[in-house]
Amino acid sequence: MTSVAPPENPSWRDRLLAWRHRLIASPHFQRFAAAFPPTRGIARRNARALFDLCAGFVYAQVLAAALRLDLFRILADGPMTPDALARRLDLPPDRALCLLRAAASLGLLTALRDGRFALGDLGAALLGNPSVAAMVAHHAMLYDDLRDPVALLRGTAAPTRLSGYWAYAGAPDPAGADEAAVAPYGALMGASQALVARDILDAYPLARHAHLLDVGGGEGAFAVEAARSAPELRVTLVDLPAVAARAGRRFAEEGLAGRATARGGSFHDGLPTGADVVSLVRVVHDHDDAPALALMRSARAALPPGGTLLVAEPMAGTPGAEPVGDAYFGFYLLAMGSGRPRKAAELTGMLRQAGFTQVREHRTRRPLLVRLLAARAP
């Protein structure tokens, strides 16, 4: 392992930064800052932030337990006493109270003055987002893969569970995966895509287009929402053969068989032509740079002059949501064994390299979940 020596003549900014870090690291200064009125608030916020980083796994497990026990749905009709909830949850009263207080401390529940518990704002929001529950359950695999994060970073860890879960990431022949292999992740991807589909379509309405090609569209969550939003729009979805078969059945169930079709295949073999807009919804960040660029080039080749490519995914460096892209997705994709989060500027550069022009970001309602770039084919 190589190390980088500090510069022989550090700048005054470097020296000032080093002095500041030595000061903050001093236990004496930490005690002083916690007591001194002008710095007390900052010191307490920093202490809370540091503790939250240490305790984050426990907070996540409180949420997981509440979801597994269906706590939020039980409280959907109104507040209940701890004893009544203990019976409904099939938990000893003292342990039920432990869960209820923990959930209330995280904003998932509200502790009322009369001793009852009601939904908190976050718990109520979860009722309308079943995809969150699916992701929380899925995180059990991620936690296993992050058991030794240093081994994962060094590439010395055993094969991860996530690399086996996502068939297209770890399988030597992804196109040969059968339906049993793709069903779990197809359902998860569909649930999580539903969470962002409306945000994408609000930011970029598709009524201006005639034909959408949804690449890597899974079981059709985004394609179905796109078809509903633009009644004249034709839709073609491309994914692994077993995944496309499931999407085709969903199109039929939704009454869209007349204008939505699903095709099995790989972008390595080229994409079907005829669409004037191509969508890559949370697809690019699943691929390393070379295949990601090849995917963009395949999309460019499939589009007519003036056609549009939409790239929608969480992005690194999103203001106010930096940990989502750089920490969560950075380590998730590392465990998956393929891809990385990219900044909007990086994606813009890759799109231009693939032959697109006039790359523009369209503002979405929840950029921490999805941002959207639209690139025009010249």
C-alpha positions as CSV (number, residue, x, y, z in Angstrom):
1,M,0.0,0.0,0.0
2,T,1.4,3.4,-1.0
3,S,1.1,6.6,1.1
4,V,1.2,10.2,0.0
5,A,3.7,12.3,1.8
6,P,2.4,15.7,3.0
7,P,3.7,18.7,0.9
8,E,7.1,20.1,2.1
9,N,5.7,23.6,2.1
10,P,2.0,23.4,3.1
11,S,-0.1,26.4,2.3
12,W,-1.4,28.6,5.1
13,R,-4.8,27.1,4.5
14,D,-3.5,23.6,5.0
15,R,-1.7,24.7,8.2
16,L,-4.9,26.4,9.5
17,L,-7.0,23.3,8.7
18,A,-4.5,21.1,10.6
19,W,-4.5,23.4,13.6
20,R,-8.3,23.4,13.6
21,H,-8.5,19.6,13.5
22,R,-6.0,19.3,16.4
23,L,-8.1,21.7,18.4
24,I,-11.3,19.9,17.7
25,A,-9.7,16.5,18.6
26,S,-8.6,17.9,22.0
27,P,-10.7,16.5,24.9
28,H,-10.0,19.7,26.8
29,F,-11.3,21.8,24.0
30,Q,-14.4,19.6,23.6
31,R,-15.3,20.1,27.3
32,F,-14.7,23.8,27.0
33,A,-16.9,24.1,23.8
34,A,-19.7,22.2,25.4
35,A,-19.8,24.7,28.3
36,F,-19.0,28.0,26.5
37,P,-22.3,29.6,25.5
38,P,-21.3,30.7,21.9
39,T,-20.1,27.2,21.0
40,R,-22.4,25.1,23.2
41,G,-25.1,24.6,20.5
42,I,-22.5,23.6,17.9
43,A,-20.8,21.2,20.3
44,R,-24.1,19.5,21.2
45,R,-25.2,19.2,17.6
46,N,-21.8,17.6,16.7
47,A,-22.0,15.2,19.6
48,R,-25.5,14.2,18.6
49,A,-24.4,13.7,14.9
50,L,-21.5,11.6,15.9
51,F,-23.6,9.5,18.2
52,D,-26.2,9.0,15.5
53,L,-23.5,7.7,13.2
54,C,-22.5,5.2,15.8
55,A,-26.1,4.2,16.6
56,G,-27.6,4.3,13.1
57,F,-27.7,0.5,12.8
58,V,-29.9,0.3,16.0
59,Y,-32.2,3.0,14.7
60,A,-32.6,1.0,11.4
61,Q,-33.4,-2.2,13.4
62,V,-36.1,-0.3,15.4
63,L,-37.7,0.6,12.0
64,A,-37.3,-3.0,10.8
65,A,-39.0,-4.4,13.9
66,A,-41.9,-2.0,13.7
67,L,-42.5,-2.9,10.0
68,R,-42.2,-6.6,10.6
69,L,-44.8,-6.4,13.4
70,D,-47.1,-4.2,11.2
71,L,-47.1,-1.6,14.0
72,F,-47.9,1.4,11.8
73,R,-50.9,-0.3,10.2
74,I,-52.2,-1.3,13.6
75,L,-52.1,2.3,14.7
76,A,-53.6,3.6,11.4
77,D,-57.1,3.8,13.0
78,G,-56.1,5.7,16.0
79,P,-54.0,5.8,19.3
80,M,-53.8,2.7,21.5
81,T,-52.5,2.0,25.0
82,P,-49.2,0.1,25.4
83,D,-51.0,-2.9,26.9
84,A,-53.4,-3.1,24.0
85,L,-50.5,-2.8,21.6
86,A,-48.5,-5.5,23.4
87,R,-51.4,-7.9,22.9
88,R,-51.7,-7.0,19.2
89,L,-47.9,-7.3,18.7
90,D,-47.7,-10.5,20.7
91,L,-44.9,-9.1,22.8
92,P,-44.3,-9.0,26.5
93,P,-45.6,-5.6,27.9
94,D,-42.2,-4.3,28.9
95,R,-40.6,-5.1,25.5
96,A,-43.5,-3.7,23.6
97,L,-43.0,-0.5,25.6
98,C,-39.3,-0.5,24.7
99,L,-40.2,-0.7,21.0
100,L,-42.9,2.0,21.3
101,R,-40.6,4.5,23.1
102,A,-37.8,3.8,20.7
103,A,-40.1,4.4,17.7
104,A,-41.4,7.6,19.3
105,S,-37.9,8.9,19.8
106,L,-37.3,8.5,16.1
107,G,-40.4,10.3,15.0
108,L,-42.1,7.1,13.9
109,L,-44.7,7.3,16.7
110,T,-46.0,10.0,19.0
111,A,-46.3,9.5,22.7
112,L,-49.5,11.1,23.9
113,R,-49.9,12.7,27.4
114,D,-52.4,10.1,28.5
115,G,-49.9,7.3,27.9
116,R,-51.2,6.1,24.6
117,F,-49.2,6.0,21.4
118,A,-50.2,7.3,18.0
119,L,-48.6,7.4,14.6
120,G,-45.9,10.0,14.1
121,D,-45.4,11.9,10.8
122,L,-42.8,9.4,9.6
123,G,-44.8,6.4,10.6
124,A,-47.9,7.8,8.7
125,A,-45.7,8.5,5.7
126,L,-44.5,4.9,5.6
127,L,-48.1,3.7,5.3
128,G,-48.3,5.4,1.9
129,N,-44.9,4.0,0.7
130,P,-44.9,0.2,0.9
131,S,-41.7,0.2,-1.2
132,V,-39.8,1.5,1.9
133,A,-40.9,-1.6,3.8
134,A,-39.6,-3.8,1.0
135,M,-36.2,-2.0,1.0
136,V,-35.9,-2.3,4.8
137,A,-36.5,-6.0,4.6
138,H,-34.0,-6.3,1.8
139,H,-31.3,-4.6,3.9
140,A,-30.8,-7.8,5.9
141,M,-28.5,-8.9,3.0
142,L,-26.7,-5.6,2.9
143,Y,-26.0,-5.7,6.6
144,D,-24.5,-9.2,6.2
145,D,-22.3,-7.9,3.3
146,L,-21.1,-4.9,5.4
147,R,-20.2,-7.1,8.4
148,D,-16.5,-6.4,7.6
149,P,-16.5,-3.2,5.6
150,V,-12.7,-3.1,5.4
151,A,-12.5,-6.5,3.7
152,L,-15.2,-5.3,1.3
153,L,-13.2,-2.2,0.5
154,R,-10.0,-4.2,0.0
155,G,-11.7,-6.8,-2.2
156,T,-10.8,-9.7,0.2
157,A,-14.3,-10.4,1.4
158,A,-16.2,-13.6,0.4
159,P,-18.7,-13.3,-2.4
160,T,-21.5,-11.0,-1.2
161,R,-25.2,-11.9,-0.9
162,L,-26.1,-8.9,-3.0
163,S,-23.9,-10.0,-5.9
164,G,-25.9,-13.2,-6.0
165,Y,-29.3,-11.5,-5.5
166,W,-29.0,-9.2,-8.5
167,A,-28.7,-11.7,-11.4
168,Y,-27.4,-9.2,-13.9
169,A,-24.6,-8.1,-11.5
170,G,-22.9,-11.3,-10.6
171,A,-24.1,-14.0,-13.0
172,P,-21.7,-15.1,-15.8
173,D,-24.8,-15.3,-18.1
174,P,-27.4,-12.9,-16.9
175,A,-29.6,-13.4,-19.9
176,G,-29.9,-17.1,-19.0
177,A,-31.4,-16.4,-15.5
178,D,-34.7,-18.2,-15.1
179,E,-37.9,-16.6,-13.6
180,A,-37.3,-18.0,-10.2
181,A,-33.9,-16.2,-10.0
182,V,-35.3,-12.8,-11.1
183,A,-38.6,-12.8,-9.3
184,P,-37.3,-11.5,-5.9
185,Y,-35.3,-8.6,-7.2
186,G,-37.8,-7.9,-10.0
187,A,-40.5,-7.4,-7.3
188,L,-38.2,-5.2,-5.2
189,M,-37.2,-3.1,-8.2
190,G,-40.8,-2.7,-9.2
191,A,-41.8,-1.5,-5.7
192,S,-38.9,0.9,-5.4
193,Q,-39.4,2.3,-9.0
194,A,-43.0,3.1,-8.2
195,L,-41.7,5.4,-5.5
196,V,-39.9,7.6,-8.0
197,A,-41.9,7.1,-11.3
198,R,-44.3,9.9,-10.6
199,D,-41.5,12.3,-9.7
200,I,-39.8,11.6,-13.0
201,L,-42.9,12.1,-15.1
202,D,-43.9,15.3,-13.2
203,A,-40.4,16.7,-14.1
204,Y,-40.5,15.5,-17.7
205,P,-44.0,14.8,-19.1
206,L,-43.9,12.3,-21.9
207,A,-47.0,13.5,-23.8
208,R,-44.7,15.3,-26.2
209,H,-43.3,11.9,-27.3
210,A,-44.8,9.1,-29.4
211,H,-42.8,6.0,-28.3
212,L,-40.9,5.2,-25.1
213,L,-38.2,2.6,-25.0
214,D,-37.7,1.8,-21.3
215,V,-34.3,0.0,-20.9
216,G,-33.8,-2.2,-17.9
217,G,-37.3,-1.4,-16.9
218,G,-37.8,-4.5,-14.7
219,E,-41.4,-5.6,-14.3
220,G,-42.7,-2.4,-15.8
221,A,-43.4,-0.1,-12.8
222,F,-42.1,3.0,-14.6
223,A,-43.4,1.9,-18.0
224,V,-47.0,1.4,-16.7
225,E,-46.9,4.8,-15.0
226,A,-45.6,6.4,-18.2
227,A,-48.3,4.9,-20.3
228,R,-51.0,6.1,-17.8
229,S,-49.6,9.6,-17.9
230,A,-49.7,9.8,-21.7
231,P,-52.6,7.9,-23.2
232,E,-51.2,8.1,-26.8
233,L,-47.8,6.9,-25.8
234,R,-46.5,3.5,-27.1
235,V,-44.1,1.7,-24.8
236,T,-41.5,-0.9,-25.3
237,L,-39.6,-2.4,-22.4
238,V,-36.3,-4.2,-22.7
239,D,-34.8,-6.3,-19.9
240,L,-33.5,-9.8,-19.3
241,P,-35.8,-12.4,-20.9
242,A,-37.2,-13.8,-17.7
243,V,-37.8,-10.2,-16.4
244,A,-39.4,-9.1,-19.6
245,A,-41.8,-12.1,-19.5
246,R,-43.0,-10.9,-16.1
247,A,-43.4,-7.3,-17.4
248,G,-45.4,-8.5,-20.4
249,R,-47.9,-10.2,-18.0
250,R,-48.2,-7.0,-16.0
251,F,-48.9,-5.0,-19.1
252,A,-51.7,-7.4,-19.9
253,E,-53.1,-7.2,-16.4
254,E,-53.1,-3.4,-16.6
255,G,-55.0,-3.4,-19.9
256,L,-52.0,-2.0,-21.8
257,A,-51.2,-5.0,-24.1
258,G,-52.3,-3.0,-27.1
259,R,-49.7,-0.3,-26.7
260,A,-47.0,-1.7,-24.4
261,T,-44.7,-4.6,-25.2
262,A,-41.8,-6.3,-23.4
263,R,-38.8,-7.7,-25.2
264,G,-36.1,-9.9,-23.7
265,G,-32.5,-9.1,-24.5
266,S,-29.3,-7.3,-23.6
267,F,-28.2,-3.8,-24.6
268,H,-24.8,-5.4,-25.5
269,D,-26.7,-6.8,-28.6
270,G,-28.1,-3.4,-29.5
271,L,-31.4,-1.9,-28.7
272,P,-34.6,-1.8,-30.8
273,T,-35.1,1.3,-32.9
274,G,-38.3,3.2,-33.4
275,A,-38.7,5.1,-30.1
276,D,-38.2,8.8,-29.9
277,V,-37.4,8.7,-26.2
278,V,-35.3,6.2,-24.2
279,S,-35.4,5.9,-20.4
280,L,-32.8,4.6,-18.1
281,V,-34.4,4.6,-14.6
282,R,-31.9,3.7,-11.9
283,V,-29.9,1.7,-14.4
284,V,-26.7,3.6,-15.2
285,H,-25.4,3.6,-11.6
286,D,-25.7,-0.2,-11.5
287,H,-22.9,-0.5,-14.1
288,D,-19.2,0.3,-14.1
289,D,-17.9,3.1,-16.4
290,A,-17.2,1.0,-19.5
291,P,-20.6,-0.8,-19.7
292,A,-22.4,2.4,-18.6
293,L,-20.9,4.3,-21.5
294,A,-21.7,1.4,-23.8
295,L,-25.3,1.5,-22.7
296,M,-25.5,5.2,-23.4
297,R,-24.0,4.6,-26.9
298,S,-26.5,1.9,-27.5
299,A,-29.3,4.3,-26.6
300,R,-27.8,6.9,-28.9
301,A,-27.8,4.4,-31.8
302,A,-31.4,3.4,-31.2
303,L,-32.7,7.0,-31.3
304,P,-33.5,9.1,-34.3
305,P,-32.0,12.6,-34.8
306,G,-33.6,14.8,-32.1
307,G,-34.5,11.9,-29.9
308,T,-34.1,12.1,-26.1
309,L,-32.4,10.0,-23.5
310,L,-33.6,10.2,-19.9
311,V,-31.2,9.2,-17.2
312,A,-33.0,9.1,-13.8
313,E,-31.3,8.0,-10.6
314,P,-30.0,9.1,-7.2
315,M,-26.7,11.0,-7.8
316,A,-23.6,11.6,-5.8
317,G,-23.1,15.1,-4.5
318,T,-26.7,16.0,-4.4
319,P,-26.9,19.2,-2.2
320,G,-28.5,18.3,1.1
321,A,-28.5,14.6,0.4
322,E,-24.8,13.8,0.1
323,P,-24.9,10.7,2.3
324,V,-27.6,9.1,0.1
325,G,-25.5,9.0,-3.0
326,D,-22.0,8.9,-1.6
327,A,-22.4,6.8,1.5
328,Y,-25.5,4.6,1.0
329,F,-25.4,3.9,-2.7
330,G,-21.6,4.0,-2.7
331,F,-21.4,1.0,-0.3
332,Y,-24.5,-0.7,-1.6
333,L,-23.1,-0.8,-5.2
334,L,-19.7,-1.9,-3.8
335,A,-21.4,-4.8,-2.1
336,M,-23.4,-5.6,-5.3
337,G,-20.1,-5.8,-7.1
338,S,-21.1,-3.5,-10.0
339,G,-21.5,0.2,-10.6
340,R,-21.0,3.4,-8.6
341,P,-22.9,6.6,-7.8
342,R,-21.9,9.5,-10.1
343,K,-22.3,13.2,-9.9
344,A,-24.6,14.9,-12.5
345,A,-21.5,16.5,-14.1
346,E,-19.9,13.1,-14.5
347,L,-23.0,11.7,-16.2
348,T,-23.2,14.8,-18.4
349,G,-19.7,14.2,-19.5
350,M,-20.4,10.5,-20.3
351,L,-23.5,11.5,-22.2
352,R,-21.6,13.9,-24.4
353,Q,-18.9,11.2,-24.9
354,A,-21.7,8.9,-26.1
355,G,-22.8,11.4,-28.7
356,F,-25.6,13.4,-27.0
357,T,-25.9,17.1,-26.9
358,Q,-27.9,19.7,-25.0
359,V,-27.8,17.7,-21.7
360,R,-30.1,19.4,-19.2
361,E,-31.2,18.6,-15.7
362,H,-34.9,18.7,-15.0
363,R,-35.7,19.4,-11.3
364,T,-37.5,16.6,-9.5
365,R,-39.6,17.0,-6.3
366,R,-37.4,14.7,-4.2
367,P,-33.8,14.9,-5.6
368,L,-32.5,12.8,-2.8
369,L,-34.5,9.9,-4.3
370,V,-34.1,10.6,-8.0
371,R,-32.6,13.3,-10.2
372,L,-33.2,13.6,-14.0
373,L,-31.0,14.4,-16.9
374,A,-32.4,14.7,-20.4
375,A,-30.0,14.5,-23.3
376,R,-30.8,15.3,-26.9
377,A,-29.4,13.3,-29.9
378,P,-28.1,15.7,-32.5
